[in-house]
Amino acid sequence: MDYTSYADNNHLLVRIDNRVAVVTLNRPEVHNAVNHAVHVGLESIFRDLARDPGVGAIVITGAGKSFCAGGDLKGYGNEDERPIDQLRGTRYLVQEMIGCEAPIIAAVNGTAAGLGATIALLSDVIYMADTARIGDTHVKMGLVAGDGGAVIWPLLIGPHRAKELLMSGKLVSGTEAATMGLINHCVPPESLIDEAVAFAAELAHGPIAAIRWTKMAINQGIQHSINTTLNFSVAAEHLSAHTEDMREAATAFIEKRKPKFTGK
């Protein structure tokens, strides 16, 4: 299958070798922030790769020094979208990652924030550089953690610790993330990709049906959480986007200053 359209249209580089597809978020000039084009690509790339007979496992990483800085404030939306379209895209991305039969291995090479953290944590196994940081920073922009963070964080580290991190927007180091069980492996940055690809290759050359169906069996529990949480969290995020606090956070970000929230 030809994946060049993803590079041309969606800033996603796809390289397949030894039955492992390495997907690289390729907007290093903005720390791989997700704009509309990237989001659309992420909504379909995992389905395409899972159906490719030449792919046994997937590794996702970021170009440059960052994994993914989250949503791009300057290019995340699409002015032609209707309200129903805006709710649909987030659900598609989360559902496609959870529904992807092929194992997804995250190689978090640098900061993974907001939606970037969600993409990493929705993966099946997570390798993270000890120099990287991860956190859901939605609240720092006056937004609800609605793009999947409210689903996956409590499942990984429990509701109380998840609420502490999601409500504060704190970024934690790779070492801290591994200690609390948020990720699987914290490794030196120079060995990150090699270790992630090696594990992906092990799965890609294993008993494919048994591996994929084991993943899907476990993901039934995650799917249940999606069904009970995602629609509300996405709707709440869109509501929070119309608050004065969100507008103040956006202005402060552009002006490179600390926001002054009023609770309105």
C-alpha positions as a printed Julia matrix, in Angstrom:
264×3 Matrix{Float64}:
   0.0     0.0    0.0
   1.21    3.51  -0.81
   1.3     5.83   2.21
   2.89    8.84   0.5
  -0.41   10.75   0.63
  -0.12   10.82   4.41
   3.23   12.59   4.09
   1.94   14.97   1.44
  -1.41   15.8    3.03
  -1.22   14.97   6.73
   2.39   15.49   7.91
   2.67   11.79   8.77
   5.73    9.91   7.55
   5.28    6.15   7.22
   8.24    3.78   6.9
   7.73   -0.01   6.83
  10.59   -2.38   7.49
  10.62   -5.93   8.81
   6.81   -5.84   9.16
   7.01   -2.81  11.49
   5.44    0.48  10.38
   7.04    3.54  11.95
   4.68    6.52  11.86
   6.37    9.86  12.53
   4.47   13.04  13.33
   6.32   15.45  11.06
   5.82   19.08  12.06
   9.02   19.58  14.08
   8.96   23.36  13.56
   5.88   23.51  15.85
   6.83   20.56  18.06
   4.55   18.27  16.02
   1.42   20.1   17.14
  -1.74   18.58  15.66
  -3.49   20.79  13.13
  -6.58   19.81  11.16
  -4.59   17.96   8.49
  -2.67   15.87  11.02
  -5.87   15.07  12.92
  -7.6    13.86   9.77
  -4.61   11.66   8.99
  -4.56   10.17  12.48
  -8.26    9.34  12.14
  -7.5     6.87   9.33
  -3.81    5.84   9.4
  -4.23    3.15  12.06
  -7.1     1.5   10.18
  -5.09    1.42   6.98
  -2.02   -0.02   8.64
  -3.99   -2.65  10.56
  -5.43   -3.93   7.28
  -2.06   -3.99   5.51
  -0.84   -7.63   5.29
   2.74   -6.36   5.26
   2.37   -4.7    8.68
   2.46   -6.65  11.92
   2.96   -3.81  14.4
   3.09   -0.01  14.49
   5.48    2.41  16.2
   4.45    6.06  16.56
   6.97    8.81  17.36
   7.7    12.46  16.67
  10.2    14.23  14.43
  12.79   16.47  16.06
  12.95   17.1   19.78
   9.24   16.69  20.66
   6.74   13.87  20.47
   3.65   16.08  20.15
   2.83   19.43  21.76
  -0.94   18.82  21.48
  -3.46   20.7   19.39
  -2.16   23.54  17.24
  -4.03   26.67  18.36
  -3.4    28.3   14.99
  -4.55   25.44  12.8
  -6.56   22.93  14.8
 -10.01   23.88  13.64
 -11.67   23.85  10.24
 -13.94   26.79   9.47
 -16.1    24.62   7.21
 -16.95   22.18  10.0
 -20.38   22.04  11.57
 -20.73   21.51  15.36
 -21.48   17.82  14.8
 -18.29   17.51  12.73
 -16.24   19.0   15.55
 -17.46   16.32  17.96
 -16.96   13.55  15.43
 -13.22   13.93  14.76
 -12.11   13.4   18.35
 -14.23   10.27  18.68
 -12.85    8.9   15.42
  -9.2     9.31  16.49
  -9.75    7.66  19.88
 -11.9     4.87  18.46
  -9.45    4.13  15.64
  -6.52    3.78  18.04
  -8.45    1.55  20.43
  -9.98   -0.42  17.57
  -6.72   -0.88  15.67
  -6.01   -4.62  15.72
  -2.27   -4.21  15.15
  -0.24   -3.46  18.3
   0.71    0.22  18.6
   3.98    1.04  20.36
   4.62    4.66  21.34
   8.2     5.96  21.29
   7.89    9.22  23.21
  11.06   11.03  22.25
  10.22   14.43  23.77
   7.39   16.4   25.33
   3.94   14.83  24.92
   1.34   17.37  26.01
  -2.45   17.55  25.77
  -3.6    15.59  22.74
   0.01   14.43  22.33
  -0.18   12.74  25.72
  -3.48   11.13  24.76
  -2.01    9.72  21.54
   0.91    8.26  23.48
  -1.23    6.77  26.25
  -3.81    5.24  23.89
  -0.97    3.16  22.45
  -0.63   -0.42  23.68
   2.94   -0.25  25.0
   4.75    3.0   25.75
   8.49    3.61  25.65
   9.58    7.05  26.82
  12.94    8.81  26.86
  14.14    9.73  30.32
  14.61   13.28  29.05
  10.97   13.57  27.89
   7.93   14.87  29.77
   4.27   13.97  29.52
   1.09   15.59  30.76
  -2.42   16.64  29.82
  -2.2    20.43  29.8
  -5.74   21.23  28.67
  -6.68   22.99  31.92
  -3.76   25.37  31.56
  -5.53   26.61  28.43
  -8.86   26.83  30.23
 -10.12   23.66  28.56
 -11.57   20.35  29.74
  -9.32   17.33  29.12
 -11.83   16.09  26.59
  -9.93   14.46  23.75
  -9.44   11.13  25.5
  -7.44   12.13  28.56
 -10.41   11.71  30.88
 -10.79    8.17  29.52
  -7.26    6.77  29.55
  -5.47    8.41  32.5
  -7.78    6.96  35.23
  -7.47    3.5   33.67
  -3.68    3.64  33.83
  -3.02    5.26  37.22
  -6.38    5.32  39.04
  -8.91    8.14  39.39
  -7.31   10.05  42.26
  -3.86   10.37  40.75
  -5.41   11.03  37.35
  -7.53   13.85  38.75
  -4.48   15.38  40.44
  -2.55   15.48  37.16
  -5.44   16.36  34.83
  -6.77   19.16  37.07
  -3.31   20.67  37.52
  -2.01   20.12  34.0
   1.33   19.04  35.44
   3.99   17.51  33.19
   5.88   14.55  34.65
   9.24   13.13  33.63
   9.75    9.76  31.98
  11.1     8.4   35.25
   8.05    9.61  37.21
   5.68    8.28  34.53
   7.28    4.82  34.68
   7.26    4.76  38.48
   3.53    5.47  38.67
   2.7     2.97  35.92
   1.62    5.56  33.37
   4.08    4.16  30.8
   5.87    0.83  30.37
   9.54    1.72  29.89
  11.73    4.77  30.55
  14.95    4.5   28.53
  17.88    6.7   27.43
  16.92    8.82  24.4
  19.66    7.35  22.23
  18.15    3.84  22.53
  14.45    4.8   22.46
  13.58    4.06  18.83
  15.72    0.93  18.69
  14.04   -0.55  21.77
  10.53    0.38  20.65
  11.09   -1.01  17.14
  12.69   -4.18  18.49
   9.67   -4.92  20.65
   7.33   -4.08  17.78
   9.26   -6.49  15.54
   8.95   -9.23  18.17
   5.17   -8.81  18.09
   5.07   -8.42  14.31
   6.71  -11.83  13.86
   4.7   -13.56  16.57
   1.35  -15.39  16.37
  -0.57  -12.53  14.8
  -4.1   -13.73  15.54
  -3.36  -14.53  19.18
  -1.59  -11.19  19.76
  -4.24   -9.07  18.06
  -7.19  -10.8   19.66
  -5.55  -10.55  23.09
  -5.21   -6.81  22.54
  -8.83   -6.51  21.44
 -10.05   -8.55  24.41
  -8.28   -6.2   26.84
  -9.48   -3.15  24.94
 -13.11   -4.1   25.58
 -12.67   -2.56  29.01
 -11.21    0.63  27.53
 -14.06    0.71  25.02
 -16.52    0.61  27.91
 -14.84    3.68  29.43
 -14.99    5.41  26.05
 -18.71    4.73  25.85
 -19.36    6.16  29.32
 -16.93    9.1   29.33
 -15.82   10.35  25.91
 -18.98   11.98  24.6
 -19.43   14.04  27.76
 -15.76   15.02  27.99
 -15.63   16.09  24.32
 -18.83   18.13  24.69
 -17.53   19.7   27.9
 -14.27   20.62  26.18
 -16.17   22.39  23.41
 -18.23   24.27  26.01
 -15.09   25.3   27.88
 -13.68   26.67  24.62
 -16.25   29.47  24.87
 -15.3    30.65  28.37
 -13.48   33.87  29.22
 -10.79   31.79  30.9
 -10.03   30.0   27.64
  -9.83   33.28  25.72
  -7.53   34.69  28.39
  -5.3    31.61  28.22
  -5.06   31.9   24.43
  -4.21   35.6   24.65
  -1.61   34.97  27.35
  -0.06   32.22  25.23
   0.31   34.56  22.26
   1.65   37.34  24.49
   3.97   34.89  26.27
   2.75   35.71  29.76
   1.01   33.91  32.61
  -2.79   33.91  32.25
  -5.03   35.58  34.84
  -8.04   33.31  35.25
 -11.32   34.65  36.67
 -13.43   31.5   36.64
 -15.74   32.9   33.96
